Amino acid sequence: MRKLILIGLALVMLSCRAFVGFEPTFTMGMSESDFKKKNKPELVAANEDGTRIYSTYHASTDFKFFFFRNEKLVRFEKGKNADDYQLLRY
């Protein structure tokens, strides 16, 4: 019985994490491919000059936008809405 309770508790905690999301792991200057391996970002914009913007979501920090230029992380910003990246200057 004790094992069932522990298994049930573990399942509940893991399923809640799926709804909340995850906190992204990143460092300034990291490569774009490294960032995509460690996180589950969504590409939201790309320019002809090589700038790409990815977003992630976490319930406690809302949206985060990550700016890559020449395949290196150069900047990140927070936003409340999924389309806030449009208001940010590249």
Protein Blocks (a to p, Z undefined) as FASTA:
>chain_A
ZZmmmmmmmmmmmmmmmmnopcddddehiafklmmmmpccddfbdcfkopacdddddfkl
opaddddeehiafbdcddfbfklmmmpcZZ
